[in-house]
Amino acid sequence: MEDIALCEGVQRGLESPAYSVGRYAPSVEMAMHHFHCLLHANLSS
């Protein structure tokens, strides 16, 4: 039952006008995005 409430809350957030579609949440996942950019650059060269 806890998961249902959590999923419903996430869904409401995704439907919010404040949410913009993307792979990362820029305010909290800058390090992850940077890591993936470095990984991509390394694998591409």
mmCIF file of the N, C-alpha and C atoms, coordinates in Angstrom:
data_MODEL
# 
_entry.id   MODEL 
# 
loop_
_atom_site.group_PDB 
_atom_site.id 
_atom_site.type_symbol 
_atom_site.label_atom_id 
_atom_site.label_alt_id 
_atom_site.label_comp_id 
_atom_site.label_asym_id 
_atom_site.label_entity_id 
_atom_site.label_seq_id 
_atom_site.pdbx_PDB_ins_code 
_atom_site.Cartn_x 
_atom_site.Cartn_y 
_atom_site.Cartn_z 
_atom_site.occupancy 
_atom_site.B_iso_or_equiv 
_atom_site.pdbx_formal_charge 
_atom_site.auth_seq_id 
_atom_site.auth_comp_id 
_atom_site.auth_asym_id 
_atom_site.auth_atom_id 
_atom_site.pdbx_PDB_model_num 
ATOM 1   N N  . MET A 1 1  ? 0.819  -1.192 0.000   1.00 0.00 ? 1  MET A N  1 
ATOM 2   C CA . MET A 1 1  ? 0.000  0.000  0.000   1.00 0.00 ? 1  MET A CA 1 
ATOM 3   C C  . MET A 1 1  ? 0.866  1.260  0.000   1.00 0.00 ? 1  MET A C  1 
ATOM 4   N N  . GLU A 1 2  ? 2.032  1.200  0.639   1.00 0.00 ? 2  GLU A N  1 
ATOM 5   C CA . GLU A 1 2  ? 2.897  2.375  0.668   1.00 0.00 ? 2  GLU A CA 1 
ATOM 6   C C  . GLU A 1 2  ? 3.362  2.740  -0.733  1.00 0.00 ? 2  GLU A C  1 
ATOM 7   N N  . ASP A 1 3  ? 3.659  1.748  -1.550  1.00 0.00 ? 3  ASP A N  1 
ATOM 8   C CA . ASP A 1 3  ? 4.131  2.014  -2.903  1.00 0.00 ? 3  ASP A CA 1 
ATOM 9   C C  . ASP A 1 3  ? 3.065  2.687  -3.751  1.00 0.00 ? 3  ASP A C  1 
ATOM 10  N N  . ILE A 1 4  ? 1.818  2.335  -3.543  1.00 0.00 ? 4  ILE A N  1 
ATOM 11  C CA . ILE A 1 4  ? 0.735  2.939  -4.322  1.00 0.00 ? 4  ILE A CA 1 
ATOM 12  C C  . ILE A 1 4  ? 0.681  4.437  -4.053  1.00 0.00 ? 4  ILE A C  1 
ATOM 13  N N  . ALA A 1 5  ? 0.723  4.823  -2.803  1.00 0.00 ? 5  ALA A N  1 
ATOM 14  C CA . ALA A 1 5  ? 0.685  6.250  -2.455  1.00 0.00 ? 5  ALA A CA 1 
ATOM 15  C C  . ALA A 1 5  ? 1.899  6.979  -3.017  1.00 0.00 ? 5  ALA A C  1 
ATOM 16  N N  . LEU A 1 6  ? 3.060  6.349  -2.948  1.00 0.00 ? 6  LEU A N  1 
ATOM 17  C CA . LEU A 1 6  ? 4.275  6.947  -3.486  1.00 0.00 ? 6  LEU A CA 1 
ATOM 18  C C  . LEU A 1 6  ? 4.166  7.139  -4.995  1.00 0.00 ? 6  LEU A C  1 
ATOM 19  N N  . CYS A 1 7  ? 3.733  6.114  -5.701  1.00 0.00 ? 7  CYS A N  1 
ATOM 20  C CA . CYS A 1 7  ? 3.587  6.193  -7.160  1.00 0.00 ? 7  CYS A CA 1 
ATOM 21  C C  . CYS A 1 7  ? 2.554  7.238  -7.570  1.00 0.00 ? 7  CYS A C  1 
ATOM 22  N N  . GLU A 1 8  ? 1.477  7.327  -6.816  1.00 0.00 ? 8  GLU A N  1 
ATOM 23  C CA . GLU A 1 8  ? 0.463  8.340  -7.123  1.00 0.00 ? 8  GLU A CA 1 
ATOM 24  C C  . GLU A 1 8  ? 1.027  9.746  -6.933  1.00 0.00 ? 8  GLU A C  1 
ATOM 25  N N  . GLY A 1 9  ? 1.840  9.933  -5.912  1.00 0.00 ? 9  GLY A N  1 
ATOM 26  C CA . GLY A 1 9  ? 2.474  11.233 -5.686  1.00 0.00 ? 9  GLY A CA 1 
ATOM 27  C C  . GLY A 1 9  ? 3.440  11.591 -6.794  1.00 0.00 ? 9  GLY A C  1 
ATOM 28  N N  . VAL A 1 10 ? 4.214  10.619 -7.250  1.00 0.00 ? 10 VAL A N  1 
ATOM 29  C CA . VAL A 1 10 ? 5.138  10.849 -8.362  1.00 0.00 ? 10 VAL A CA 1 
ATOM 30  C C  . VAL A 1 10 ? 4.364  11.215 -9.620  1.00 0.00 ? 10 VAL A C  1 
ATOM 31  N N  . GLN A 1 11 ? 3.286  10.508 -9.883  1.00 0.00 ? 11 GLN A N  1 
ATOM 32  C CA . GLN A 1 11 ? 2.477  10.791 -11.066 1.00 0.00 ? 11 GLN A CA 1 
ATOM 33  C C  . GLN A 1 11 ? 1.916  12.209 -11.022 1.00 0.00 ? 11 GLN A C  1 
ATOM 34  N N  . ARG A 1 12 ? 1.437  12.640 -9.855  1.00 0.00 ? 12 ARG A N  1 
ATOM 35  C CA . ARG A 1 12 ? 0.936  14.016 -9.717  1.00 0.00 ? 12 ARG A CA 1 
ATOM 36  C C  . ARG A 1 12 ? 2.055  15.012 -10.009 1.00 0.00 ? 12 ARG A C  1 
ATOM 37  N N  . GLY A 1 13 ? 3.254  14.709 -9.536  1.00 0.00 ? 13 GLY A N  1 
ATOM 38  C CA . GLY A 1 13 ? 4.396  15.589 -9.795  1.00 0.00 ? 13 GLY A CA 1 
ATOM 39  C C  . GLY A 1 13 ? 4.741  15.661 -11.269 1.00 0.00 ? 13 GLY A C  1 
ATOM 40  N N  . LEU A 1 14 ? 4.672  14.522 -11.966 1.00 0.00 ? 14 LEU A N  1 
ATOM 41  C CA . LEU A 1 14 ? 4.976  14.502 -13.395 1.00 0.00 ? 14 LEU A CA 1 
ATOM 42  C C  . LEU A 1 14 ? 3.961  15.300 -14.200 1.00 0.00 ? 14 LEU A C  1 
ATOM 43  N N  . GLU A 1 15 ? 2.739  15.370 -13.711 1.00 0.00 ? 15 GLU A N  1 
ATOM 44  C CA . GLU A 1 15 ? 1.693  16.110 -14.406 1.00 0.00 ? 15 GLU A CA 1 
ATOM 45  C C  . GLU A 1 15 ? 1.687  17.588 -14.031 1.00 0.00 ? 15 GLU A C  1 
ATOM 46  N N  . SER A 1 16 ? 2.541  17.981 -13.109 1.00 0.00 ? 16 SER A N  1 
ATOM 47  C CA . SER A 1 16 ? 2.611  19.364 -12.650 1.00 0.00 ? 16 SER A CA 1 
ATOM 48  C C  . SER A 1 16 ? 3.213  20.256 -13.733 1.00 0.00 ? 16 SER A C  1 
ATOM 49  N N  . PRO A 1 17 ? 2.743  21.492 -13.869 1.00 0.00 ? 17 PRO A N  1 
ATOM 50  C CA . PRO A 1 17 ? 3.331  22.405 -14.853 1.00 0.00 ? 17 PRO A CA 1 
ATOM 51  C C  . PRO A 1 17 ? 4.778  22.771 -14.516 1.00 0.00 ? 17 PRO A C  1 
ATOM 52  N N  . ALA A 1 18 ? 5.205  22.546 -13.288 1.00 0.00 ? 18 ALA A N  1 
ATOM 53  C CA . ALA A 1 18 ? 6.580  22.867 -12.896 1.00 0.00 ? 18 ALA A CA 1 
ATOM 54  C C  . ALA A 1 18 ? 7.579  21.831 -13.400 1.00 0.00 ? 18 ALA A C  1 
ATOM 55  N N  . TYR A 1 19 ? 7.111  20.657 -13.798 1.00 0.00 ? 19 TYR A N  1 
ATOM 56  C CA . TYR A 1 19 ? 7.996  19.577 -14.245 1.00 0.00 ? 19 TYR A CA 1 
ATOM 57  C C  . TYR A 1 19 ? 8.325  19.755 -15.710 1.00 0.00 ? 19 TYR A C  1 
ATOM 58  N N  . SER A 1 20 ? 9.599  19.641 -16.055 1.00 0.00 ? 20 SER A N  1 
ATOM 59  C CA . SER A 1 20 ? 9.996  19.632 -17.464 1.00 0.00 ? 20 SER A CA 1 
ATOM 60  C C  . SER A 1 20 ? 10.629 18.276 -17.762 1.00 0.00 ? 20 SER A C  1 
ATOM 61  N N  . VAL A 1 21 ? 10.301 17.737 -18.895 1.00 0.00 ? 21 VAL A N  1 
ATOM 62  C CA . VAL A 1 21 ? 10.748 16.401 -19.282 1.00 0.00 ? 21 VAL A CA 1 
ATOM 63  C C  . VAL A 1 21 ? 12.260 16.387 -19.480 1.00 0.00 ? 21 VAL A C  1 
ATOM 64  N N  . GLY A 1 22 ? 12.884 15.349 -19.007 1.00 0.00 ? 22 GLY A N  1 
ATOM 65  C CA . GLY A 1 22 ? 14.315 15.188 -19.192 1.00 0.00 ? 22 GLY A CA 1 
ATOM 66  C C  . GLY A 1 22 ? 14.811 13.956 -18.459 1.00 0.00 ? 22 GLY A C  1 
ATOM 67  N N  . ARG A 1 23 ? 16.047 13.593 -18.740 1.00 0.00 ? 23 ARG A N  1 
ATOM 68  C CA . ARG A 1 23 ? 16.617 12.407 -18.112 1.00 0.00 ? 23 ARG A CA 1 
ATOM 69  C C  . ARG A 1 23 ? 17.069 12.678 -16.689 1.00 0.00 ? 23 ARG A C  1 
ATOM 70  N N  . TYR A 1 24 ? 17.442 13.917 -16.420 1.00 0.00 ? 24 TYR A N  1 
ATOM 71  C CA . TYR A 1 24 ? 18.005 14.257 -15.116 1.00 0.00 ? 24 TYR A CA 1 
ATOM 72  C C  . TYR A 1 24 ? 17.232 15.408 -14.486 1.00 0.00 ? 24 TYR A C  1 
ATOM 73  N N  . ALA A 1 25 ? 17.275 15.460 -13.170 1.00 0.00 ? 25 ALA A N  1 
ATOM 74  C CA . ALA A 1 25 ? 16.772 16.619 -12.429 1.00 0.00 ? 25 ALA A CA 1 
ATOM 75  C C  . ALA A 1 25 ? 17.978 17.533 -12.225 1.00 0.00 ? 25 ALA A C  1 
ATOM 76  N N  . PRO A 1 26 ? 18.091 18.598 -13.006 1.00 0.00 ? 26 PRO A N  1 
ATOM 77  C CA . PRO A 1 26 ? 19.312 19.418 -12.990 1.00 0.00 ? 26 PRO A CA 1 
ATOM 78  C C  . PRO A 1 26 ? 19.720 19.926 -11.614 1.00 0.00 ? 26 PRO A C  1 
ATOM 79  N N  . SER A 1 27 ? 18.768 20.211 -10.762 1.00 0.00 ? 27 SER A N  1 
ATOM 80  C CA . SER A 1 27 ? 19.122 20.774 -9.458  1.00 0.00 ? 27 SER A CA 1 
ATOM 81  C C  . SER A 1 27 ? 19.748 19.757 -8.512  1.00 0.00 ? 27 SER A C  1 
ATOM 82  N N  . VAL A 1 28 ? 19.539 18.474 -8.741  1.00 0.00 ? 28 VAL A N  1 
ATOM 83  C CA . VAL A 1 28 ? 20.059 17.470 -7.806  1.00 0.00 ? 28 VAL A CA 1 
ATOM 84  C C  . VAL A 1 28 ? 20.910 16.384 -8.456  1.00 0.00 ? 28 VAL A C  1 
ATOM 85  N N  . GLU A 1 29 ? 20.972 16.329 -9.769  1.00 0.00 ? 29 GLU A N  1 
ATOM 86  C CA . GLU A 1 29 ? 21.707 15.248 -10.430 1.00 0.00 ? 29 GLU A CA 1 
ATOM 87  C C  . GLU A 1 29 ? 22.806 15.762 -11.356 1.00 0.00 ? 29 GLU A C  1 
ATOM 88  N N  . MET A 1 30 ? 23.405 16.899 -11.006 1.00 0.00 ? 30 MET A N  1 
ATOM 89  C CA . MET A 1 30 ? 24.471 17.449 -11.848 1.00 0.00 ? 30 MET A CA 1 
ATOM 90  C C  . MET A 1 30 ? 25.666 16.503 -11.928 1.00 0.00 ? 30 MET A C  1 
ATOM 91  N N  . ALA A 1 31 ? 26.025 15.885 -10.810 1.00 0.00 ? 31 ALA A N  1 
ATOM 92  C CA . ALA A 1 31 ? 27.175 14.979 -10.796 1.00 0.00 ? 31 ALA A CA 1 
ATOM 93  C C  . ALA A 1 31 ? 26.929 13.761 -11.681 1.00 0.00 ? 31 ALA A C  1 
ATOM 94  N N  . MET A 1 32 ? 25.725 13.212 -11.634 1.00 0.00 ? 32 MET A N  1 
ATOM 95  C CA . MET A 1 32 ? 25.394 12.053 -12.470 1.00 0.00 ? 32 MET A CA 1 
ATOM 96  C C  . MET A 1 32 ? 25.437 12.433 -13.948 1.00 0.00 ? 32 MET A C  1 
ATOM 97  N N  . HIS A 1 33 ? 24.904 13.591 -14.279 1.00 0.00 ? 33 HIS A N  1 
ATOM 98  C CA . HIS A 1 33 ? 24.928 14.051 -15.668 1.00 0.00 ? 33 HIS A CA 1 
ATOM 99  C C  . HIS A 1 33 ? 26.369 14.246 -16.138 1.00 0.00 ? 33 HIS A C  1 
ATOM 100 N N  . HIS A 1 34 ? 27.191 14.861 -15.300 1.00 0.00 ? 34 HIS A N  1 
ATOM 101 C CA . HIS A 1 34 ? 28.598 15.077 -15.644 1.00 0.00 ? 34 HIS A CA 1 
ATOM 102 C C  . HIS A 1 34 ? 29.311 13.743 -15.860 1.00 0.00 ? 34 HIS A C  1 
ATOM 103 N N  . PHE A 1 35 ? 29.080 12.782 -14.984 1.00 0.00 ? 35 PHE A N  1 
ATOM 104 C CA . PHE A 1 35 ? 29.681 11.457 -15.129 1.00 0.00 ? 35 PHE A CA 1 
ATOM 105 C C  . PHE A 1 35 ? 29.292 10.821 -16.458 1.00 0.00 ? 35 PHE A C  1 
ATOM 106 N N  . HIS A 1 36 ? 28.017 10.883 -16.808 1.00 0.00 ? 36 HIS A N  1 
ATOM 107 C CA . HIS A 1 36 ? 27.574 10.282 -18.064 1.00 0.00 ? 36 HIS A CA 1 
ATOM 108 C C  . HIS A 1 36 ? 28.158 11.002 -19.271 1.00 0.00 ? 36 HIS A C  1 
ATOM 109 N N  . CYS A 1 37 ? 28.339 12.311 -19.182 1.00 0.00 ? 37 CYS A N  1 
ATOM 110 C CA . CYS A 1 37 ? 28.994 13.049 -20.272 1.00 0.00 ? 37 CYS A CA 1 
ATOM 111 C C  . CYS A 1 37 ? 30.441 12.595 -20.433 1.00 0.00 ? 37 CYS A C  1 
ATOM 112 N N  . LEU A 1 38 ? 31.149 12.441 -19.313 1.00 0.00 ? 38 LEU A N  1 
ATOM 113 C CA . LEU A 1 38 ? 32.531 11.958 -19.370 1.00 0.00 ? 38 LEU A CA 1 
ATOM 114 C C  . LEU A 1 38 ? 32.598 10.540 -19.929 1.00 0.00 ? 38 LEU A C  1 
ATOM 115 N N  . LEU A 1 39 ? 31.707 9.689  -19.492 1.00 0.00 ? 39 LEU A N  1 
ATOM 116 C CA . LEU A 1 39 ? 31.663 8.313  -19.972 1.00 0.00 ? 39 LEU A CA 1 
ATOM 117 C C  . LEU A 1 39 ? 31.396 8.273  -21.472 1.00 0.00 ? 39 LEU A C  1 
ATOM 118 N N  . HIS A 1 40 ? 30.445 9.055  -21.920 1.00 0.00 ? 40 HIS A N  1 
ATOM 119 C CA . HIS A 1 40 ? 30.116 9.106  -23.349 1.00 0.00 ? 40 HIS A CA 1 
ATOM 120 C C  . HIS A 1 40 ? 31.309 9.595  -24.161 1.00 0.00 ? 40 HIS A C  1 
ATOM 121 N N  . ALA A 1 41 ? 31.971 10.644 -23.686 1.00 0.00 ? 41 ALA A N  1 
ATOM 122 C CA . ALA A 1 41 ? 33.137 11.180 -24.395 1.00 0.00 ? 41 ALA A CA 1 
ATOM 123 C C  . ALA A 1 41 ? 34.244 10.135 -24.475 1.00 0.00 ? 41 ALA A C  1 
ATOM 124 N N  . ASN A 1 42 ? 34.456 9.399  -23.390 1.00 0.00 ? 42 ASN A N  1 
ATOM 125 C CA . ASN A 1 42 ? 35.502 8.383  -23.359 1.00 0.00 ? 42 ASN A CA 1 
ATOM 126 C C  . ASN A 1 42 ? 35.174 7.227  -24.296 1.00 0.00 ? 42 ASN A C  1 
ATOM 127 N N  . LEU A 1 43 ? 33.934 6.791  -24.300 1.00 0.00 ? 43 LEU A N  1 
ATOM 128 C CA . LEU A 1 43 ? 33.547 5.661  -25.143 1.00 0.00 ? 43 LEU A CA 1 
ATOM 129 C C  . LEU A 1 43 ? 33.460 6.047  -26.616 1.00 0.00 ? 43 LEU A C  1 
ATOM 130 N N  . SER A 1 44 ? 33.262 7.331  -26.888 1.00 0.00 ? 44 SER A N  1 
ATOM 131 C CA . SER A 1 44 ? 33.127 7.795  -28.272 1.00 0.00 ? 44 SER A CA 1 
ATOM 132 C C  . SER A 1 44 ? 34.476 8.009  -28.940 1.00 0.00 ? 44 SER A C  1 
ATOM 133 N N  . SER A 1 45 ? 35.535 8.152  -28.147 1.00 0.00 ? 45 SER A N  1 
ATOM 134 C CA . SER A 1 45 ? 36.845 8.449  -28.737 1.00 0.00 ? 45 SER A CA 1 
ATOM 135 C C  . SER A 1 45 ? 37.659 7.204  -28.984 1.00 0.00 ? 45 SER A C  1 
# 
